[in-house]
Amino acid sequence: MPAKRKIFVSYNRSSDQEYFDRFCTAFSDIYDIIRDDIQAGGSCSEKPEEALPRLRKEFIGVACCAVVLCGAETASDVSVALAVKAALDERRALIAVNLPNSRADSLGRVQVPEQLHKNIVSGYAMWLEWTRLLESPLSMGAYIEIAGRNARKPDLAINDELPMPLASA
């Protein structure tokens, strides 16, 4: 039996643990779900310049795809922003999932880390709704393939400096 493909999942531990658990329930039969050990209550316990190489090597570098669960506190979570940066550095497929508890600004734009927002707009990162994703777990393979093709288009990636906690819509 072939080994399961690895999916790296980044999320805010304090507000989105329930969604991570549900993600694992829905997809762990098909994929090997991994997460970093950097996050602690939504904050990054390491300096970004120390955490980023380890994140790339030990987590993002072994996964076929990075999934960001975008909930209420995601925009201000430095660890999530670092995961996005690492995924861009490694040219990994990047999928952002809008959770039911996400926050929107007055124009209805969901708040996510600035670098993730730029890459959703550019077409590098896919933007999916939570309910759509859970409707058909087998569709995840197609989403990964599409996001992987986007990751191979160098003109789409917007990879800025090391992320800091910036909330954007």
N, C-alpha and C positions, 0 to 999 in steps of 0.2 A: 504494500500500500504506500503510495507516495506521501511525502511529508506535506503537512498543511502549510499553505502560504501564511506568512506572518503579517499581521496588521498592527501597526502602532497606533494607540489611541491616547490623545491628550485631552484633558478636561480639568475643570476646577474641582478639586477634591471636596471642598466645603459645600458647594451648591449642586453639584451634578453627579454625585456618587451613584444615586439611584438610576440615572440614565446609563452610566457606564455598566452597572450590573445588568440592566436590561439588554444593553448592547451585547454583552458577553453571552447572555442566555440565548439571544437570537442568532449569534454568529459563531459561537465557539465550536459547534459541530463541524463547521466548514473551514474555519480559519483559526490559527493560533493567535490569540489576542495578547498583545504585550503593552505594558505601560511603563513609564519611567519611575524611578524612585526619587526624583528630584523634588517633586511637589510635596509641600507640607502645609496643609490648610490653605492652599491657594497662593502661597508665597514661595519664592525660590530661596532655598537655604544656602545655595552656593552663589558665588559671584558669576554673572553671565559668562564672562570669559573663561571661567573654569568649568562651568556646567556644559557649555556648548560642545566642546570636543568629545566629552564623555557621552553626551546625548546622541551625537552623530554616530559614534563608534559602537556603542553598546545597545542602542535602541533603534534609531531611525535607519542606521546602516544595515541592519539585518532584516528590515521589513520591506515589503513590496509597496506599501502604501502608508500614509499618515492620515488618520481621521481626527478631526478636531470637533469635539462636542461643544457647541456654542450655546451656553446657557447664561444665566443671570449675571455671573461674575467673570465670565471669560475675558471680556475686554480689558480688565485690569490685572489679569493673571500673568505675571512675568514668565512663569514656567510654560504656559501655553504659547506665549509669544516666542520663547526660545525653541519650542518644538516646531513651530512654523518656520523659523529661521533655519533650523537644522534640516528640515524637509526640503527647503529650497536649496540649501548648500549641497545636499545629496541628490538633488534632482528626482525626488520621490513624488509619486502620485500623491496629490493632496486633496482631501475631501472634507469640506466643512458641513456640519449637520446642525441645522437650526432646531434647537430644543424648545419644547412648549414653554419653558420658564425663561426664555431669552427676553432681553429688554430692548425696546425700540425707542428711538428719539421721536420728536414731534412730527417728523416727516414719515415715520413708519420704518426707518432703516434700523435693522438689528445691529446692536453694538458688538463689535468684535475687535481683536487687536488690529492696529492700523495696517501692518504688513499683510495680514490675512485678507483684510478688506481690499487692498490694492490688487492682490492676486486673484481674488474672486472677480473683480471688475475686469482685469486683464484677460480672464479666461483660463489662467493657469490652474486655479483651484476650482473644483466643482462645489456648488452650493445646493444642498439637498434638505428637504424637510424631513423631520424625524418620522412622522407618520408614513411618508412615502417610502422611506428606507425600510421600516419594519413591515410594511405590507407584503414584501416579497424578499426575504433574505437571499434567495438565489440571484437576485438582480445585483447584489453587491459585486459580483465578478465583473459584470458589464460596466459598472461605475468605476471599478478599479482600472479596467482596460482603457476607458475613455480618459480618466485622469492621468494614466500612464502615458498616453499619447500626448496629452497636453504638456506633461513634464519634459518631453523630448523636444519641445518647441522652444528654443532659447529666447526667442523674442517675446514670449509671454511672461516669463518670470521677472518679478520685481523684488530684488533681494537687497534690501537696505542694510544699514549698520546694525549693530547689536540692538535688539529690542529692549525698550524700557516700558514700564507699565503705562500705556497710553490707551485711553478709551476712545473709540471712534465708531461712527455709525456707517 
